[in-house]
């Protein structure tokens, strides 16, 4: 049986190691991003238009997460069984948290921009588990909801952005049958 209170006690507040992005914020990727999304603001497209070129909020994530994504995209960590003496994974998904099922879906993302980011800044990020709870859904009467916060900092260790991501972990129909759960 999944002990939600033990998981909450062990994982809420747990923070992954801070990871520095591979590259600093650069003008050319900003320009390409803006062209791709249809942003024709010369502030982002023309070098020298302003004393310092800012990074558009829509591109900030690109510069903060590069080191954490491999060529095949993100990979959820395998569960460590929640043992407190084990080093937590720095996976943005689970921080080695024991899961209820094998399936995930992203339920929403909120971004809070706190300070501007400029060309030349070098960003880092860490993931903190903010909340964990069970909430029934049509897919699983004991769906596990996980709220993680990506804390994005600049080279001065100032928090420039918080990304709050809500994930839902749930069991497949076979996993529910194995657990003896009947769906309505």
Beta strands, then each sheet from edge to edge (+ up, - down):
strand 1: 19-20
strand 2: 103-113
strand 3: 124-134
strand 4: 144-153
strand 5: 159-170
sheet 1: 1+ 3- 4+ 5- 2+
end
